[in-house]
Amino acid sequence: MTRTAAVILAAGQGRRIGGVSKPLLRRHGRTLAGLALQAAVEAGTEPVLLLGHRSDEVRAALDAEEPGLVRQTRIVELPAGQMADSFRAGVEQAVRLGADQAVLTLVDQPAIGTKALHAVLKAHQSGQITRGSLHGRPTHPVLMELGDAQAAAALAVGDEGARRHLRQNQHRTRLVSLDGMAEDWDIDTPEDAERLSSH
């Protein structure tokens, strides 16, 4: 059986949103971190949650509100760093888990959930990179076999995760339409955070 690590990038500093911890923001009463873990588990993957900014508060909230999900999750706390550091740490954990592949998601895209993960996982074929698309535009989740994920992590620099590797491998990337099952708005500004309750 194929083992998939869901690498959930949630270690950002939240500078553009005023230093708020994005994983602690709430949608329909639950933290974005908790929603991301639920989607990963429901899709049959093994969550790896990368935390940085205010990680102690995020862990406390998850321990209090989502103990069942926490027991199924590898939580990695990082010092202040950039997305490349978080991505590399997530891939390293996927290796330690013995995963065959890794699927990348972002905690600040809460409308990409279980259905989107299922669709990308189901469509994946050996040797490909498989990623979601919305209205013809590539988005997350991004699914790579472990060798690809390690190669992408080796190329990652600064605030880019897998972007360089994806650019170099467009010829073997399969896009899977998520239209009607997901939305890829993200939370980058205080106004975005305020709109969470209405999405």
C-alpha positions as a Markdown table, in Angstrom:
| # | Residue | x | y | z |
|---|---|---|---|---|
| 1 | Met | 0.0 | 0.0 | 0.0 |
| 2 | Thr | 1.3 | 3.4 | -0.9 |
| 3 | Arg | 2.1 | 5.7 | 2.0 |
| 4 | Thr | 1.6 | 9.4 | 1.5 |
| 5 | Ala | 2.9 | 12.1 | 3.8 |
| 6 | Ala | 0.8 | 15.3 | 3.7 |
| 7 | Val | 3.3 | 18.1 | 4.2 |
| 8 | Ile | 1.3 | 21.0 | 5.6 |
| 9 | Leu | 3.3 | 24.3 | 5.4 |
| 10 | Ala | 2.2 | 26.4 | 8.4 |
| 11 | Ala | 5.4 | 28.0 | 9.7 |
| 12 | Gly | 5.2 | 31.4 | 8.2 |
| 13 | Gln | 5.7 | 34.6 | 10.2 |
| 14 | Gly | 2.4 | 36.2 | 9.1 |
| 15 | Arg | 4.2 | 39.5 | 8.5 |
| 16 | Arg | 1.7 | 40.7 | 5.8 |
| 17 | Ile | -1.2 | 39.9 | 8.1 |
| 18 | Gly | 0.2 | 41.8 | 11.1 |
| 19 | Gly | 2.1 | 39.0 | 12.8 |
| 20 | Val | -1.1 | 36.9 | 13.3 |
| 21 | Ser | -0.5 | 33.1 | 13.5 |
| 22 | Lys | -2.4 | 31.8 | 10.4 |
| 23 | Pro | -2.8 | 28.3 | 11.8 |
| 24 | Leu | -4.7 | 29.8 | 14.8 |
| 25 | Leu | -7.2 | 31.7 | 12.6 |
| 26 | Arg | -10.6 | 30.1 | 12.6 |
| 27 | Arg | -13.1 | 29.0 | 9.9 |
| 28 | His | -16.5 | 27.7 | 11.1 |
| 29 | Gly | -15.2 | 27.6 | 14.6 |
| 30 | Arg | -12.1 | 25.5 | 14.0 |
| 31 | Thr | -8.5 | 26.5 | 13.6 |
| 32 | Leu | -7.0 | 26.4 | 10.2 |
| 33 | Ala | -4.4 | 24.0 | 11.5 |
| 34 | Gly | -7.1 | 21.6 | 12.7 |
| 35 | Leu | -9.0 | 21.8 | 9.4 |
| 36 | Ala | -5.8 | 21.0 | 7.5 |
| 37 | Leu | -5.1 | 18.0 | 9.7 |
| 38 | Gln | -8.6 | 16.7 | 9.3 |
| 39 | Ala | -8.4 | 17.0 | 5.5 |
| 40 | Ala | -5.1 | 15.1 | 5.5 |
| 41 | Val | -6.4 | 12.3 | 7.7 |
| 42 | Glu | -9.7 | 11.9 | 5.9 |
| 43 | Ala | -7.8 | 11.6 | 2.6 |
| 44 | Gly | -5.8 | 8.7 | 3.9 |
| 45 | Thr | -2.5 | 10.5 | 4.3 |
| 46 | Glu | -0.2 | 10.9 | 7.2 |
| 47 | Pro | 0.0 | 14.6 | 8.2 |
| 48 | Val | 3.3 | 16.4 | 8.8 |
| 49 | Leu | 2.6 | 19.8 | 10.2 |
| 50 | Leu | 5.4 | 22.4 | 10.0 |
| 51 | Leu | 5.0 | 25.1 | 12.6 |
| 52 | Gly | 7.2 | 28.2 | 13.3 |
| 53 | His | 5.6 | 31.5 | 14.4 |
| 54 | Arg | 3.8 | 31.1 | 17.8 |
| 55 | Ser | 4.1 | 27.3 | 17.5 |
| 56 | Asp | 3.6 | 26.8 | 21.2 |
| 57 | Glu | 0.2 | 28.5 | 21.0 |
| 58 | Val | -0.8 | 26.4 | 17.9 |
| 59 | Arg | 0.2 | 23.2 | 19.7 |
| 60 | Ala | -1.7 | 24.1 | 22.8 |
| 61 | Ala | -4.9 | 24.8 | 20.7 |
| 62 | Leu | -4.5 | 21.5 | 18.8 |
| 63 | Asp | -3.9 | 19.5 | 21.9 |
| 64 | Ala | -7.0 | 21.0 | 23.5 |
| 65 | Glu | -9.3 | 20.8 | 20.5 |
| 66 | Glu | -8.0 | 18.1 | 18.2 |
| 67 | Pro | -6.3 | 15.5 | 20.3 |
| 68 | Gly | -7.3 | 12.6 | 18.0 |
| 69 | Leu | -5.8 | 14.3 | 15.0 |
| 70 | Val | -2.7 | 15.3 | 16.9 |
| 71 | Arg | -2.0 | 11.6 | 17.7 |
| 72 | Gln | -1.9 | 10.9 | 14.0 |
| 73 | Thr | 0.4 | 13.8 | 13.1 |
| 74 | Arg | 4.1 | 14.5 | 13.1 |
| 75 | Ile | 4.4 | 18.1 | 14.3 |
| 76 | Val | 7.7 | 19.8 | 13.6 |
| 77 | Glu | 8.6 | 23.1 | 15.2 |
| 78 | Leu | 11.1 | 25.3 | 13.4 |
| 79 | Pro | 13.0 | 28.4 | 14.3 |
| 80 | Ala | 12.3 | 31.5 | 12.3 |
| 81 | Gly | 13.1 | 30.7 | 8.7 |
| 82 | Gln | 11.8 | 30.8 | 5.2 |
| 83 | Met | 9.5 | 28.6 | 3.2 |
| 84 | Ala | 12.4 | 26.6 | 1.8 |
| 85 | Asp | 13.5 | 25.6 | 5.3 |
| 86 | Ser | 9.9 | 24.5 | 6.2 |
| 87 | Phe | 9.6 | 22.5 | 2.9 |
| 88 | Arg | 12.9 | 20.7 | 3.5 |
| 89 | Ala | 12.0 | 19.8 | 7.0 |
| 90 | Gly | 8.7 | 18.4 | 5.8 |
| 91 | Val | 10.3 | 16.3 | 3.2 |
| 92 | Glu | 12.8 | 15.0 | 5.8 |
| 93 | Gln | 9.9 | 13.9 | 8.0 |
| 94 | Ala | 8.3 | 12.2 | 5.0 |
| 95 | Val | 11.5 | 10.2 | 4.6 |
| 96 | Arg | 11.6 | 9.3 | 8.3 |
| 97 | Leu | 8.0 | 8.1 | 8.1 |
| 98 | Gly | 8.9 | 5.7 | 5.3 |
| 99 | Ala | 6.5 | 7.5 | 3.0 |
| 100 | Asp | 6.5 | 6.7 | -0.8 |
| 101 | Gln | 5.3 | 10.1 | -1.8 |
| 102 | Ala | 4.5 | 13.5 | -0.4 |
| 103 | Val | 1.6 | 15.9 | -1.1 |
| 104 | Leu | 2.1 | 19.5 | -0.3 |
| 105 | Thr | -0.6 | 21.8 | 1.1 |
| 106 | Leu | -0.7 | 25.3 | 2.6 |
| 107 | Val | -2.5 | 26.0 | 5.9 |
| 108 | Asp | -3.7 | 29.4 | 4.6 |
| 109 | Gln | -5.7 | 27.8 | 1.8 |
| 110 | Pro | -8.5 | 26.3 | 3.9 |
| 111 | Ala | -10.9 | 25.8 | 1.0 |
| 112 | Ile | -8.6 | 23.2 | -0.5 |
| 113 | Gly | -9.7 | 20.2 | 1.6 |
| 114 | Thr | -10.4 | 16.5 | 1.6 |
| 115 | Lys | -12.0 | 16.3 | -1.9 |
| 116 | Ala | -9.1 | 18.1 | -3.5 |
| 117 | Leu | -6.6 | 15.8 | -1.9 |
| 118 | His | -8.6 | 12.7 | -2.9 |
| 119 | Ala | -8.8 | 13.9 | -6.5 |
| 120 | Val | -5.0 | 14.5 | -6.8 |
| 121 | Leu | -4.2 | 11.2 | -5.0 |
| 122 | Lys | -6.6 | 9.2 | -7.3 |
| 123 | Ala | -5.2 | 10.7 | -10.5 |
| 124 | His | -1.5 | 10.2 | -9.7 |
| 125 | Gln | 0.5 | 7.8 | -11.8 |
| 126 | Ser | 4.0 | 6.6 | -11.2 |
| 127 | Gly | 6.7 | 9.0 | -12.6 |
| 128 | Gln | 4.4 | 12.0 | -12.7 |
| 129 | Ile | 4.1 | 15.1 | -10.6 |
| 130 | Thr | 0.4 | 15.6 | -10.0 |
| 131 | Arg | -1.1 | 18.9 | -8.9 |
| 132 | Gly | -4.5 | 20.5 | -8.6 |
| 133 | Ser | -5.8 | 23.2 | -11.0 |
| 134 | Leu | -8.6 | 25.7 | -10.7 |
| 135 | His | -10.0 | 27.4 | -13.8 |
| 136 | Gly | -6.9 | 26.1 | -15.7 |
| 137 | Arg | -4.5 | 27.6 | -13.2 |
| 138 | Pro | -2.1 | 25.3 | -11.3 |
| 139 | Thr | -2.5 | 25.3 | -7.5 |
| 140 | His | -2.2 | 23.0 | -4.5 |
| 141 | Pro | -2.2 | 20.2 | -3.6 |
| 142 | Val | 1.0 | 19.1 | -5.3 |
| 143 | Leu | 1.8 | 15.4 | -5.2 |
| 144 | Met | 5.3 | 14.1 | -5.8 |
| 145 | Glu | 7.0 | 10.7 | -5.3 |
| 146 | Leu | 9.6 | 10.9 | -2.6 |
| 147 | Gly | 12.6 | 11.1 | -5.0 |
| 148 | Asp | 11.0 | 14.1 | -6.6 |
| 149 | Ala | 10.2 | 15.7 | -3.3 |
| 150 | Gln | 13.8 | 15.3 | -2.2 |
| 151 | Ala | 15.0 | 16.8 | -5.5 |
| 152 | Ala | 12.6 | 19.7 | -5.1 |
| 153 | Ala | 13.7 | 20.3 | -1.5 |
| 154 | Ala | 17.4 | 20.4 | -2.6 |
| 155 | Leu | 16.5 | 23.2 | -5.1 |
| 156 | Ala | 14.3 | 25.2 | -2.7 |
| 157 | Val | 15.6 | 28.7 | -1.9 |
| 158 | Gly | 14.2 | 31.5 | 0.2 |
| 159 | Asp | 10.4 | 31.9 | 0.1 |
| 160 | Glu | 10.0 | 29.3 | -2.6 |
| 161 | Gly | 9.1 | 25.7 | -1.9 |
| 162 | Ala | 8.9 | 23.3 | -4.8 |
| 163 | Arg | 8.6 | 26.0 | -7.4 |
| 164 | Arg | 12.0 | 25.6 | -9.1 |
| 165 | His | 11.6 | 21.8 | -9.4 |
| 166 | Leu | 8.0 | 22.2 | -10.8 |
| 167 | Arg | 9.2 | 24.7 | -13.4 |
| 168 | Gln | 11.9 | 22.3 | -14.5 |
| 169 | Asn | 9.4 | 19.4 | -14.7 |
| 170 | Gln | 6.4 | 20.9 | -16.4 |
| 171 | His | 6.6 | 18.3 | -19.1 |
| 172 | Arg | 5.7 | 15.5 | -16.7 |
| 173 | Thr | 3.3 | 17.4 | -14.5 |
| 174 | Arg | -0.4 | 16.4 | -14.7 |
| 175 | Leu | -3.0 | 18.9 | -13.8 |
| 176 | Val | -6.2 | 17.7 | -12.1 |
| 177 | Ser | -9.2 | 20.0 | -12.2 |
| 178 | Leu | -10.6 | 20.9 | -8.8 |
| 179 | Asp | -13.3 | 23.1 | -10.2 |
| 180 | Gly | -16.4 | 22.7 | -8.1 |
| 181 | Met | -14.7 | 20.9 | -5.2 |
| 182 | Ala | -12.2 | 23.5 | -4.0 |
| 183 | Glu | -11.2 | 27.2 | -4.0 |
| 184 | Asp | -7.6 | 28.5 | -3.7 |
| 185 | Trp | -8.1 | 31.9 | -2.1 |
| 186 | Asp | -5.5 | 32.3 | 0.5 |
| 187 | Ile | -5.1 | 34.5 | 3.6 |
| 188 | Asp | -2.4 | 37.1 | 3.2 |
| 189 | Thr | -4.0 | 40.3 | 4.6 |
| 190 | Pro | -6.1 | 41.3 | 7.6 |
| 191 | Glu | -9.0 | 41.7 | 5.2 |
| 192 | Asp | -8.6 | 38.1 | 4.0 |
| 193 | Ala | -8.7 | 37.0 | 7.7 |
| 194 | Glu | -11.9 | 39.0 | 8.3 |
| 195 | Arg | -13.6 | 37.3 | 5.4 |
| 196 | Leu | -12.8 | 33.8 | 6.6 |
| 197 | Ser | -16.1 | 33.5 | 8.4 |
| 198 | Ser | -18.1 | 34.2 | 5.3 |
| 199 | His | -16.3 | 31.7 | 3.0 |
